[in-house]
């Protein structure tokens, strides 16, 4: 097996394990918090703190990997994930909301490292394999789409305290990631990172290709997180069973990652901008379905479309941003991109609990519409403006 394909396989496996933990938390954290907190508007705070932890750790994670290497950084991140699971387990048993929130914040730190899996794929893949490598790493979440919620269902009654067993399982899965990462065999790219031209970060960020790709990725991640975070609470308030909620989350995450097997091919065939626009259209349809009713079927279809739209948009934007930087500028640019994405998503996610609790599911969806429209407008500007010319002038290779 070619070295780049072997490394992509390991990264995909790690994405699967991380995604399983993330989907387990996505399905259970709002419900656990809703049970143990007095102020119900805070029920989505622990889930939002996952995003906060991600935002806070993206730049330190990128800098740590610059100094110590990708593999060491990924192993450290997975170990933090195991510790986060143990804290969530203890907090659920004790009924301590703020300790539980601290555990989810720490899992966000783990996520800050894991978000670099997709960028690591671009580093190890040949230029003609790069788009497919990104999509294959993201496709590691296909299995995770079912493993995570199924672990959540198993963990619901595994211990006397509801859902506590799920966090014990989360700890074990994070430790499996540590073992998998021992098989990651990345080339020493320290010399490549240090040599070559390196522009100031503000110059890199001023490029149209950076602005548009980061904006699109930020909105795609933000809308997905806003609606997904609110879904468990909305379904509980509609008196749906947890098994139904887990079913909806399973298929949402499946739709997020299953297209990864062919999204790279579609990007190569039609281009990043076309795929971004296709994803935006699907997101708009998702909101329309969500506004049509609150039955399990409407929740299922809207979240399925939400995941598919996110996949097209986010994968294409990730592929597009590679053209904004040189190898020497990689770490700083990737860290800045992830910080922008997750700082915005954290703020948006923090508001989802209050929105769904005080205003209802309809207003959560209506609030997403202006963001989707802004993303569409930006891509239209890029497709016909100076951004395309700049893209051709700044290849990442």
C-alpha positions as CSV (number, residue, x, y, z in Angstrom):
1,X,0.0,0.0,0.0
2,X,1.3,3.5,-0.9
3,X,2.4,5.4,2.2
4,X,-0.1,8.2,1.7
5,X,-3.0,5.7,1.4
6,X,-1.9,3.9,4.6
7,X,-1.8,7.1,6.6
8,X,-5.2,8.1,5.2
9,X,-6.5,4.8,6.4
10,X,-5.2,5.4,9.9
11,X,-6.6,8.9,9.9
12,X,-10.0,7.6,8.8
13,X,-10.0,5.0,11.6
14,X,-9.2,7.8,14.1
15,X,-11.9,9.9,12.6
16,X,-14.3,7.0,13.2
17,X,-13.4,6.6,16.8
18,X,-13.4,10.3,17.5
19,X,-16.7,10.7,15.6
20,X,-18.3,7.9,17.7
21,X,-17.4,9.8,20.9
22,X,-18.7,13.1,19.5
23,X,-22.0,11.6,18.3
24,X,-22.5,9.9,21.7
25,X,-22.1,13.3,23.4
26,X,-24.3,15.0,20.8
27,X,-27.1,12.6,21.6
28,X,-26.8,12.5,25.4
29,X,-25.2,15.7,26.7
30,X,-28.3,18.0,26.3
31,X,-30.5,15.4,27.9
32,X,-28.2,14.8,30.8
33,X,-27.8,18.5,31.4
34,X,-31.5,19.1,31.1
35,X,-32.0,16.5,33.9
36,X,-29.5,17.9,36.3
37,X,-29.6,21.7,35.8
38,X,-32.3,23.9,37.4
39,X,-32.3,26.5,34.7
40,X,-33.4,24.6,31.6
41,X,-32.2,27.2,29.2
42,X,-28.6,26.1,30.1
43,X,-29.3,22.6,28.9
44,X,-27.2,23.0,25.8
45,X,-24.3,24.8,27.6
46,X,-22.3,21.5,28.0
47,X,-22.7,20.8,24.3
48,X,-21.7,24.4,23.4
49,X,-18.6,24.1,25.6
50,X,-17.4,21.3,23.3
51,X,-17.3,24.0,20.6
52,X,-15.7,26.5,23.0
53,X,-13.0,24.0,23.9
54,X,-12.4,23.3,20.2
55,X,-12.1,27.0,19.4
56,X,-9.6,27.6,22.3
57,X,-7.4,24.6,21.4
58,X,-7.2,24.9,17.6
59,X,-4.2,27.3,17.5
60,X,-2.3,25.6,20.4
61,X,-2.9,22.2,18.8
62,X,-1.5,23.4,15.5
63,X,1.5,25.0,17.2
64,X,2.1,21.9,19.3
65,X,2.1,19.8,16.2
66,X,4.5,22.2,14.5
67,X,7.0,21.6,17.3
68,X,6.4,17.9,18.1
69,X,4.8,16.5,15.0
70,X,1.4,15.4,13.9
71,X,1.4,11.9,15.6
72,X,2.5,13.2,19.0
73,X,-0.2,15.9,18.9
74,X,-2.9,13.5,17.9
75,X,-2.0,11.1,20.6
76,X,-2.1,13.8,23.2
77,X,-5.5,14.9,22.0
78,X,-6.9,11.4,22.2
79,X,-5.6,11.0,25.7
80,X,-7.4,14.3,26.7
81,X,-10.6,12.8,25.2
82,X,-10.2,9.8,27.5
83,X,-9.9,12.1,30.5
84,X,-12.9,14.0,29.4
85,X,-15.0,10.9,29.3
86,X,-13.9,10.0,32.9
87,X,-14.9,13.4,34.1
88,X,-18.3,13.3,32.4
89,X,-18.9,9.8,34.0
90,X,-18.1,11.1,37.5
91,X,-20.2,14.2,37.0
92,X,-23.2,12.2,35.7
93,X,-23.0,9.9,38.8
94,X,-22.7,12.9,41.1
95,X,-25.4,15.0,39.4
96,X,-22.9,17.9,39.2
97,X,-23.8,20.1,36.2
98,X,-20.7,22.3,36.3
99,X,-18.4,19.3,36.5
100,X,-20.2,17.8,33.6
101,X,-19.7,21.1,31.7
102,X,-16.0,21.0,32.5
103,X,-15.8,17.4,31.1
104,X,-17.5,18.5,27.8
105,X,-15.2,21.5,27.6
106,X,-12.2,19.2,27.9
107,X,-13.6,17.0,25.2
108,X,-13.7,20.1,23.1
109,X,-9.9,20.4,23.6
110,X,-9.6,16.8,22.3
111,X,-11.8,17.9,19.3
112,X,-9.4,20.8,18.6
113,X,-6.7,18.2,17.8
114,X,-9.0,15.8,16.0
115,X,-10.2,18.6,13.6
116,X,-6.7,18.5,12.1
117,X,-7.2,15.0,10.9
118,X,-8.6,16.3,7.6
119,X,-5.6,18.7,7.2
120,X,-3.2,15.9,7.9
121,X,-4.8,14.1,5.0
122,X,-3.9,16.9,2.7
123,X,-0.3,16.9,3.9
124,X,0.3,13.2,3.2
125,X,-1.6,12.9,0.0
126,X,-0.3,13.5,-3.5
127,X,-2.0,16.6,-5.2
128,X,-4.2,14.4,-7.4
129,X,-5.3,12.4,-4.4
130,X,-5.9,15.3,-2.0
131,X,-9.6,15.9,-2.5
132,X,-10.3,12.2,-2.2
133,X,-8.1,11.9,0.9
134,X,-10.0,14.7,2.7
135,X,-13.3,13.1,1.9
136,X,-12.2,9.6,2.9
137,X,-11.0,10.9,6.3
138,X,-14.3,12.6,6.8
139,X,-16.0,9.4,5.6
140,X,-14.6,7.7,8.8
141,X,-17.6,9.2,10.4
142,X,-20.0,6.9,8.5
143,X,-19.5,4.1,10.9
144,X,-19.3,6.5,13.8
145,X,-22.8,7.8,12.9
146,X,-24.2,4.5,14.1
147,X,-21.6,3.5,16.7
148,X,-22.0,6.7,18.8
149,X,-25.8,6.7,19.2
150,X,-25.8,2.9,19.7
151,X,-23.2,3.3,22.4
152,X,-25.5,6.0,23.9
153,X,-28.5,3.7,23.9
154,X,-26.4,0.9,25.4
155,X,-25.0,3.3,28.0
156,X,-28.5,4.6,29.0
157,X,-29.2,1.7,31.3
158,X,-25.7,0.2,31.6
159,X,-25.3,1.7,35.1
160,X,-27.8,2.7,37.7
161,X,-27.5,6.4,36.7
162,X,-29.0,7.0,33.2
163,X,-26.4,7.6,30.5
164,X,-23.4,7.2,32.9
165,X,-22.4,4.0,31.2
166,X,-22.1,5.8,27.9
167,X,-19.3,8.0,29.2
168,X,-17.4,4.9,30.5
169,X,-17.6,3.6,26.9
170,X,-16.5,7.0,25.6
171,X,-13.4,6.8,27.7
172,X,-12.6,3.3,26.3
173,X,-13.1,4.4,22.7
174,X,-10.8,7.4,23.2
175,X,-8.1,5.1,24.4
176,X,-8.5,3.0,21.3
177,X,-7.7,6.1,19.3
178,X,-4.3,6.3,21.1
179,X,-3.5,2.8,20.0
180,X,-4.6,3.4,16.4
181,X,-2.4,6.5,16.2
182,X,0.7,4.4,17.0
183,X,0.4,3.1,13.4
184,X,0.5,6.6,11.9
185,X,3.7,6.9,9.9
186,X,4.0,10.5,8.7
187,X,7.1,11.8,7.0
188,X,9.3,14.3,8.7
189,X,8.0,17.6,7.3
190,X,9.8,19.9,9.7
191,X,12.2,21.1,7.1
192,X,9.4,21.7,4.5
193,X,7.4,23.7,7.0
194,X,10.4,25.9,7.9
195,X,11.8,26.5,4.4
196,X,10.2,28.5,1.6
197,X,8.3,31.8,1.5
198,X,6.1,32.7,4.5
199,X,3.9,35.7,4.3
200,X,2.4,37.5,7.3
201,X,-0.8,35.7,8.5
202,X,-2.8,38.9,7.8
203,X,-1.7,38.8,4.2
204,X,-2.8,35.2,3.8
205,X,-6.1,36.0,5.5
206,X,-6.8,39.0,3.2
207,X,-6.9,36.8,0.1
208,X,-10.4,36.3,-1.4
209,X,-10.0,32.6,-1.5
210,X,-9.2,32.5,2.3
211,X,-12.1,34.8,3.1
212,X,-14.7,32.9,1.1
213,X,-13.6,29.4,2.0
214,X,-13.4,30.2,5.7
215,X,-16.7,32.0,5.7
216,X,-18.5,29.1,3.9
217,X,-16.9,26.5,6.2
218,X,-17.8,28.6,9.3
219,X,-21.5,29.0,8.3
220,X,-21.8,25.4,7.3
221,X,-20.4,24.2,10.6
222,X,-22.4,26.9,12.5
223,X,-25.8,26.0,11.0
224,X,-25.2,22.3,11.4
225,X,-24.3,22.7,15.1
226,X,-27.1,25.1,15.8
227,X,-29.8,22.8,14.5
228,X,-28.2,19.5,15.7
229,X,-27.6,20.8,19.3
230,X,-31.2,22.0,19.6
231,X,-32.7,18.8,18.2
232,X,-32.6,16.5,21.3
233,X,-34.2,19.2,23.4
234,X,-36.8,20.0,20.7
235,X,-37.7,16.3,20.3
236,X,-38.0,15.9,24.1
237,X,-40.3,18.9,24.3
238,X,-42.4,17.2,21.5
239,X,-42.6,14.1,23.8
240,X,-40.5,11.8,21.4
241,X,-38.7,8.9,22.9
242,X,-34.9,8.9,23.4
243,X,-34.7,6.0,21.0
244,X,-36.3,8.2,18.3
245,X,-33.8,11.0,19.1
246,X,-30.9,8.6,18.8
247,X,-32.3,7.4,15.5
248,X,-32.5,10.9,14.1
249,X,-28.9,11.7,15.3
250,X,-27.6,8.5,13.7
251,X,-29.0,9.3,10.3
252,X,-27.9,12.9,10.6
253,X,-24.3,11.9,11.2
254,X,-24.5,9.2,8.6
255,X,-25.5,11.9,6.1
256,X,-22.7,14.1,7.2
257,X,-20.0,11.5,6.4
258,X,-21.3,8.8,4.0
259,X,-21.0,11.1,1.0
260,X,-17.3,11.3,1.8
261,X,-16.8,8.2,-0.4
262,X,-17.7,10.2,-3.5
263,X,-17.6,13.9,-2.5
264,X,-14.0,14.2,-3.5
265,X,-14.8,12.8,-6.9
266,X,-17.6,15.3,-7.3
267,X,-15.3,18.2,-6.3
268,X,-12.8,17.0,-8.9
269,X,-15.5,16.8,-11.5
270,X,-17.5,19.9,-10.9
271,X,-15.3,22.2,-8.7
272,X,-15.4,23.5,-5.2
273,X,-17.8,26.4,-5.9
274,X,-20.4,24.2,-7.6
275,X,-20.4,21.7,-4.7
276,X,-20.6,24.5,-2.1
277,X,-23.7,25.9,-3.9
278,X,-25.3,22.5,-4.0
279,X,-24.7,22.1,-0.3
280,X,-26.3,25.5,0.4
281,X,-29.4,24.6,-1.6
282,X,-29.8,21.4,0.4
283,X,-29.5,23.3,3.6
284,X,-32.3,25.6,2.5
285,X,-34.5,22.6,1.8
286,X,-33.6,21.2,5.2
287,X,-35.0,24.3,6.9
288,X,-38.1,24.0,4.9
289,X,-38.7,20.4,6.0
290,X,-38.0,21.3,9.6
291,X,-40.7,24.1,9.4
292,X,-43.2,21.7,7.9
293,X,-43.8,19.7,11.1
294,X,-42.5,18.2,14.4
295,X,-43.1,14.5,13.9
296,X,-40.2,12.1,14.0
297,X,-40.3,11.9,10.2
298,X,-39.8,15.6,9.8
299,X,-37.0,15.7,12.3
300,X,-35.4,12.7,10.5
301,X,-35.6,14.1,7.0
302,X,-34.5,17.6,8.0
303,X,-31.5,16.4,9.9
304,X,-30.6,14.0,7.1
305,X,-30.6,16.9,4.6
306,X,-28.7,19.0,7.1
307,X,-25.9,16.4,7.2
308,X,-25.7,16.1,3.5
309,X,-25.6,19.8,2.9
310,X,-22.9,20.1,5.5
311,X,-20.8,17.4,3.8
312,X,-20.9,19.1,0.4
313,X,-20.3,22.6,1.7
314,X,-17.7,21.8,4.4
315,X,-15.6,19.4,2.3
316,X,-15.5,21.7,-0.7
317,X,-14.6,24.7,1.5
318,X,-11.8,22.6,3.1
319,X,-10.4,21.7,-0.3
320,X,-10.7,25.3,-1.5
321,X,-8.7,26.8,1.4
322,X,-5.7,24.6,0.6
323,X,-5.0,27.0,-2.2
324,X,-4.6,30.0,0.2
325,X,-1.2,29.0,1.7
326,X,2.2,27.7,1.0
327,X,3.7,24.7,2.9
328,X,5.6,27.1,5.2
329,X,2.3,28.9,6.0
330,X,0.3,25.7,6.6
331,X,0.2,25.5,10.4
332,X,-0.6,29.2,11.1
333,X,-3.3,29.3,8.4
334,X,-5.0,26.1,9.5
335,X,-4.9,27.1,13.1
336,X,-6.4,30.5,12.2
337,X,-9.1,28.9,10.1
338,X,-10.2,26.5,12.7
339,X,-10.2,29.2,15.4
340,X,-12.5,31.4,13.3
341,X,-14.8,28.5,12.6
342,X,-15.2,27.2,16.1
343,X,-15.2,30.6,17.9
344,X,-18.2,31.5,15.8
345,X,-19.8,28.1,16.2
346,X,-19.3,28.3,19.9
347,X,-21.2,31.6,20.1
348,X,-24.0,30.3,17.9
349,X,-24.3,27.0,19.9
350,X,-24.5,28.9,23.2
351,X,-27.6,30.6,22.0
352,X,-29.4,27.4,20.7
353,X,-30.6,26.3,24.2
354,X,-32.2,29.6,25.0
355,X,-33.7,29.8,21.4
356,X,-35.3,26.4,21.5
357,X,-36.4,26.7,25.2
358,X,-38.0,30.1,25.0
359,X,-38.9,30.6,21.3
360,X,-39.2,27.0,20.0
361,X,-37.9,24.8,17.2
362,X,-39.4,27.0,14.4
363,X,-37.3,30.1,15.4
364,X,-34.1,28.1,15.6
365,X,-34.6,27.2,12.0
366,X,-35.6,30.7,10.9
367,X,-32.5,32.0,12.6
368,X,-30.3,29.8,10.4
369,X,-31.7,31.2,7.1
370,X,-29.8,34.6,7.0
371,X,-26.5,32.7,7.5
372,X,-27.2,30.3,4.7
373,X,-28.1,33.2,2.4
374,X,-24.9,35.0,3.3
375,X,-22.9,31.9,2.5
376,X,-24.6,31.7,-0.9
377,X,-23.9,35.3,-1.7
378,X,-20.2,34.9,-0.9
379,X,-19.8,32.0,-3.2
380,X,-21.5,33.8,-6.0
381,X,-19.1,36.7,-5.5
382,X,-16.1,34.4,-5.5
383,X,-17.2,32.5,-8.7
384,X,-17.3,35.7,-10.7
385,X,-14.9,38.0,-8.9
386,X,-11.2,38.4,-8.1
387,X,-11.2,35.4,-5.9
388,X,-10.9,33.0,-8.8
389,X,-7.9,34.7,-10.2
390,X,-6.2,34.8,-6.8
391,X,-6.9,31.1,-6.4
392,X,-4.9,30.2,-9.5
393,X,-2.0,32.4,-8.2
394,X,-1.5,30.7,-4.8
395,X,-1.4,27.0,-5.1
396,X,-0.7,25.1,-1.9
397,X,1.8,22.8,-3.6
